[in-house]
Amino acid sequence: MPDDSFPRPVLRARLYEQVAEQITTWIAANGLGVGDRLPPERELAARLGVSRATLSQALVALEVIGVVTVRHGDGTVLTGRVRTGPVIDAIRAHADRLPEIIEARDALESKLAALAASRRTDADLAAIRAALDEMDRDISAGGRGVEADEQFHGAVTIAARSSLLADMMEALHDLIKETRLESLSQPGRPRESLAGHQRVADAIVAGDPAAAAQAMHDHVMLVSDVALLREQS
């Protein structure tokens, strides 16, 4: 029989994880705090001796665990204290819980979309259209559409008229935000996401619950295709 007493092999840190650790060490060493900006990505990548792509991945990892926020036109800004625990552990904990977060999103949001198709009002449709327009404007200006994405899903939740499901969505808010940041930070993803949102909106406008649920399911599955999960497999 195999001997199960041996510990599992220690996973080697991926390059972007090492870079994320270096960045937080540099932040602490320089006494930076909330609201301070990191150097421009080109300069930071040169200092660290890594590609812009690797640096970008490291910054996204730091963003999803709450260390920084990446603002279009404003650079990378510190949002809170640098974590006292190992940053790599926090990044991997995030990746480990992504599949369950996505399962919960699929179950809740597909149902919410179906209910919205049955219960939406003219005011709800106006809010949904406004979110789509804002996401389009942000993406066209070079942003990721993160805030408008959240606005869209909030409008669909309101249109569903289910206080209990809305409470469940609120309980998952921070976890869902992590998946949103990770997904929308990938090349080409904001436009893909906008197209998925439009399909959900079209089904809600048409008053087709089955089509709305399917469109939302397809959208959440798109969100689930994230780099962190591909690298874990």
Kinemage of the C-alpha trace (Angstrom):
@kinemage 1
@onewidth
@group {chain A} dominant
@subgroup {mainchain}
@vectorlist {calphas} color= white
{ca met a 1} P 0.000 0.000 0.000
{ca pro a 2} L 1.231 3.529 -0.680
{ca asp a 3} L 2.639 5.440 2.257
{ca asp a 4} L 0.437 8.502 2.769
{ca ser a 5} L 2.514 9.839 5.635
{ca phe a 6} L 4.798 11.920 3.456
{ca pro a 7} L 3.875 15.594 3.095
{ca arg a 8} L 2.796 16.943 -0.264
{ca pro a 9} L 5.501 18.560 -2.388
{ca val a 10} L 5.888 22.280 -1.808
{ca leu a 11} L 4.633 24.226 -4.823
{ca arg a 12} L 7.223 26.517 -6.324
{ca ala a 13} L 6.200 30.148 -6.444
{ca arg a 14} L 5.235 31.273 -9.925
{ca leu a 15} L 7.058 34.284 -11.301
{ca tyr a 16} L 4.093 36.655 -10.926
{ca glu a 17} L 3.687 35.502 -7.305
{ca gln a 18} L 7.336 36.262 -6.626
{ca val a 19} L 6.925 39.673 -8.234
{ca ala a 20} L 3.838 40.386 -6.112
{ca glu a 21} L 5.865 39.502 -3.014
{ca gln a 22} L 8.695 41.808 -4.142
{ca ile a 23} L 6.272 44.674 -4.692
{ca thr a 24} L 4.774 44.392 -1.196
{ca thr a 25} L 8.258 44.203 0.303
{ca trp a 26} L 9.208 47.371 -1.589
{ca ile a 27} L 5.999 49.103 -0.436
{ca ala a 28} L 6.741 48.303 3.203
{ca ala a 29} L 10.405 49.273 2.926
{ca asn a 30} L 9.472 52.682 1.516
{ca gly a 31} L 6.751 53.351 4.069
{ca leu a 32} L 3.992 53.797 1.497
{ca gly a 33} L 0.397 54.007 2.704
{ca val a 34} L -3.196 54.312 1.589
{ca gly a 35} L -3.552 56.549 -1.471
{ca asp a 36} L 0.114 56.434 -2.462
{ca arg a 37} L 0.881 55.462 -6.045
{ca leu a 38} L 3.302 52.883 -7.329
{ca pro a 39} L 5.715 53.892 -10.103
{ca pro a 40} L 4.380 53.592 -13.668
{ca glu a 41} L 4.248 49.987 -14.897
{ca arg a 42} L 7.042 50.438 -17.442
{ca glu a 43} L 9.372 51.820 -14.755
{ca leu a 44} L 8.354 49.221 -12.173
{ca ala a 45} L 8.860 46.357 -14.640
{ca ala a 46} L 12.335 47.668 -15.469
{ca arg a 47} L 13.252 47.941 -11.774
{ca leu a 48} L 12.115 44.379 -11.135
{ca gly a 49} L 13.630 42.993 -14.318
{ca val a 50} L 10.395 41.387 -15.510
{ca ser a 51} L 8.121 41.770 -18.513
{ca arg a 52} L 5.149 44.125 -18.489
{ca ala a 53} L 2.884 41.068 -18.835
{ca thr a 54} L 4.282 39.446 -15.683
{ca leu a 55} L 4.088 42.713 -13.769
{ca ser a 56} L 0.479 43.216 -14.881
{ca gln a 57} L -0.421 39.735 -13.644
{ca ala a 58} L 1.248 40.446 -10.293
{ca leu a 59} L -0.654 43.728 -9.914
{ca val a 60} L -3.971 42.016 -10.678
{ca ala a 61} L -3.162 39.390 -8.034
{ca leu a 62} L -2.468 42.181 -5.522
{ca glu a 63} L -5.675 43.929 -6.537
{ca val a 64} L -7.893 40.900 -5.938
{ca ile a 65} L -6.466 40.438 -2.430
{ca gly a 66} L -7.041 44.098 -1.635
{ca val a 67} L -3.546 45.566 -1.576
{ca val a 68} L -3.900 47.925 -4.555
{ca thr a 69} L -6.436 49.201 -7.043
{ca val a 70} L -5.571 49.801 -10.683
{ca arg a 71} L -7.295 52.945 -11.956
{ca his a 72} L -7.419 53.843 -15.614
{ca gly a 73} L -5.556 57.104 -16.083
{ca asp a 74} L -4.491 57.224 -12.442
{ca gly a 75} L -2.055 54.324 -12.117
{ca thr a 76} L -1.795 51.753 -9.340
{ca val a 77} L -2.855 53.076 -5.947
{ca leu a 78} L -2.512 51.494 -2.505
{ca thr a 79} L -5.892 50.726 -0.947
{ca gly a 80} L -4.893 49.424 2.449
{ca arg a 81} L -2.071 48.225 4.601
{ca val a 82} L 0.256 45.669 3.132
{ca arg a 83} L -0.747 42.257 4.457
{ca thr a 84} L 1.254 40.973 7.387
{ca gly a 85} L 0.938 37.343 6.234
{ca pro a 86} L 2.653 35.886 3.169
{ca val a 87} L 1.205 37.478 0.037
{ca ile a 88} L 1.692 34.294 -1.968
{ca asp a 89} L -0.526 32.414 0.503
{ca ala a 90} L -3.267 35.021 0.084
{ca ile a 91} L -3.039 34.828 -3.717
{ca arg a 92} L -3.305 31.039 -3.659
{ca ala a 93} L -6.194 31.098 -1.177
{ca his a 94} L -8.035 33.354 -3.623
{ca ala a 95} L -7.385 30.959 -6.498
{ca asp a 96} L -8.484 27.971 -4.396
{ca arg a 97} L -11.909 29.467 -3.663
{ca leu a 98} L -12.610 30.755 -7.186
{ca pro a 99} L -14.403 27.589 -8.386
{ca glu a 100} L -16.901 27.710 -5.500
{ca ile a 101} L -17.513 31.425 -5.980
{ca ile a 102} L -18.244 30.826 -9.664
{ca glu a 103} L -20.631 27.959 -8.831
{ca ala a 104} L -22.518 30.222 -6.441
{ca arg a 105} L -22.638 33.050 -9.006
{ca asp a 106} L -24.010 30.719 -11.645
{ca ala a 107} L -26.746 29.375 -9.387
{ca leu a 108} L -27.834 32.759 -8.046
{ca glu a 109} L -27.403 35.022 -11.044
{ca ser a 110} L -28.957 32.670 -13.593
{ca lys a 111} L -32.078 32.536 -11.420
{ca leu a 112} L -32.030 36.295 -10.896
{ca ala a 113} L -31.837 36.877 -14.648
{ca ala a 114} L -34.822 34.575 -15.219
{ca leu a 115} L -36.853 36.378 -12.579
{ca ala a 116} L -35.819 39.763 -13.983
{ca ala a 117} L -37.159 38.749 -17.392
{ca ser a 118} L -40.545 38.117 -15.774
{ca arg a 119} L -40.687 40.998 -13.319
{ca arg a 120} L -38.720 43.915 -14.803
{ca thr a 121} L -40.227 47.365 -15.054
{ca asp a 122} L -39.450 50.177 -17.473
{ca ala a 123} L -37.280 51.746 -14.782
{ca asp a 124} L -35.334 48.491 -14.432
{ca leu a 125} L -34.726 48.326 -18.173
{ca ala a 126} L -33.495 51.917 -18.132
{ca ala a 127} L -31.029 51.073 -15.334
{ca ile a 128} L -29.769 48.024 -17.220
{ca arg a 129} L -29.283 50.058 -20.416
{ca ala a 130} L -27.489 52.806 -18.467
{ca ala a 131} L -25.033 50.247 -17.054
{ca leu a 132} L -24.326 48.867 -20.532
{ca asp a 133} L -23.771 52.358 -21.914
{ca glu a 134} L -21.394 53.222 -19.077
{ca met a 135} L -19.430 49.999 -19.540
{ca asp a 136} L -19.108 50.726 -23.265
{ca arg a 137} L -17.853 54.263 -22.555
{ca asp a 138} L -15.319 53.087 -19.990
{ca ile a 139} L -13.946 50.320 -22.211
{ca ser a 140} L -13.750 52.669 -25.210
{ca ala a 141} L -11.689 55.048 -23.055
{ca gly a 142} L -9.254 52.257 -22.166
{ca gly a 143} L -10.784 51.116 -18.863
{ca arg a 144} L -11.980 47.671 -17.812
{ca gly a 145} L -15.596 48.538 -17.073
{ca val a 146} L -15.411 47.147 -13.528
{ca glu a 147} L -17.796 49.610 -11.880
{ca ala a 148} L -20.337 49.426 -14.713
{ca asp a 149} L -20.150 45.624 -14.620
{ca glu a 150} L -21.117 45.721 -10.954
{ca gln a 151} L -23.827 48.285 -11.763
{ca phe a 152} L -25.305 45.972 -14.419
{ca his a 153} L -25.523 42.953 -12.133
{ca gly a 154} L -27.004 45.146 -9.415
{ca ala a 155} L -29.700 46.364 -11.806
{ca val a 156} L -30.576 42.784 -12.778
{ca thr a 157} L -30.780 41.821 -9.102
{ca ile a 158} L -33.160 44.699 -8.384
{ca ala a 159} L -35.291 43.783 -11.402
{ca ala a 160} L -35.703 40.227 -10.081
{ca arg a 161} L -37.672 41.468 -7.046
{ca ser a 162} L -36.365 38.751 -4.723
{ca ser a 163} L -35.164 40.153 -1.406
{ca leu a 164} L -33.737 36.825 -0.219
{ca leu a 165} L -31.675 36.257 -3.376
{ca ala a 166} L -30.561 39.887 -3.195
{ca asp a 167} L -29.355 39.293 0.372
{ca met a 168} L -27.405 36.256 -0.817
{ca met a 169} L -25.784 38.324 -3.555
{ca glu a 170} L -24.849 40.989 -1.029
{ca ala a 171} L -23.236 38.347 1.182
{ca leu a 172} L -21.087 37.296 -1.777
{ca his a 173} L -20.320 40.856 -2.892
{ca asp a 174} L -16.623 40.965 -1.987
{ca leu a 175} L -15.940 37.470 -3.326
{ca ile a 176} L -17.717 38.237 -6.591
{ca lys a 177} L -15.700 41.447 -6.899
{ca glu a 178} L -12.534 39.340 -6.811
{ca thr a 179} L -13.688 37.253 -9.776
{ca arg a 180} L -14.790 40.391 -11.621
{ca leu a 181} L -11.383 42.040 -11.238
{ca glu a 182} L -9.527 38.905 -12.260
{ca ser a 183} L -11.708 38.327 -15.323
{ca leu a 184} L -11.872 41.904 -16.615
{ca ser a 185} L -8.108 42.349 -16.298
{ca gln a 186} L -7.460 39.779 -19.033
{ca pro a 187} L -6.748 41.010 -22.577
{ca gly a 188} L -9.897 41.371 -24.658
{ca arg a 189} L -12.162 40.301 -21.812
{ca pro a 190} L -13.968 43.626 -21.174
{ca arg a 191} L -15.449 43.657 -24.690
{ca glu a 192} L -16.382 39.968 -24.451
{ca ser a 193} L -18.037 40.638 -21.114
{ca leu a 194} L -19.970 43.588 -22.508
{ca ala a 195} L -21.289 41.405 -25.335
{ca gly a 196} L -22.373 38.806 -22.778
{ca his a 197} L -24.154 41.459 -20.733
{ca gln a 198} L -25.939 42.641 -23.864
{ca arg a 199} L -27.274 39.129 -24.510
{ca val a 200} L -28.595 38.957 -20.956
{ca ala a 201} L -30.211 42.367 -21.351
{ca asp a 202} L -31.796 41.421 -24.679
{ca ala a 203} L -33.430 38.354 -23.110
{ca ile a 204} L -34.696 40.388 -20.163
{ca val a 205} L -36.135 43.014 -22.507
{ca ala a 206} L -37.814 40.234 -24.499
{ca gly a 207} L -39.347 38.844 -21.312
{ca asp a 208} L -37.807 35.400 -21.944
{ca pro a 209} L -36.804 33.818 -18.594
{ca ala a 210} L -35.200 30.708 -20.125
{ca ala a 211} L -33.099 32.740 -22.547
{ca ala a 212} L -32.099 35.170 -19.787
{ca ala a 213} L -30.987 32.332 -17.514
{ca gln a 214} L -28.980 30.731 -20.340
{ca ala a 215} L -27.359 34.021 -21.306
{ca met a 216} L -26.371 34.677 -17.690
{ca his a 217} L -25.017 31.147 -17.324
{ca asp a 218} L -22.909 31.611 -20.465
{ca his a 219} L -21.649 34.937 -19.124
{ca val a 220} L -20.642 33.479 -15.750
{ca met a 221} L -18.842 30.626 -17.530
{ca leu a 222} L -16.875 33.231 -19.471
{ca val a 223} L -15.937 34.887 -16.183
{ca ser a 224} L -14.784 31.499 -14.880
{ca asp a 225} L -12.104 31.264 -17.578
{ca val a 226} L -9.427 33.102 -15.639
{ca ala a 227} L -5.666 32.844 -15.726
{ca leu a 228} L -5.321 31.955 -12.047
{ca leu a 229} L -7.453 28.826 -12.476
{ca arg a 230} L -5.730 27.755 -15.690
{ca glu a 231} L -2.399 27.959 -13.902
{ca gln a 232} L -3.648 25.945 -10.926
{ca ser a 233} L -4.516 22.959 -13.122
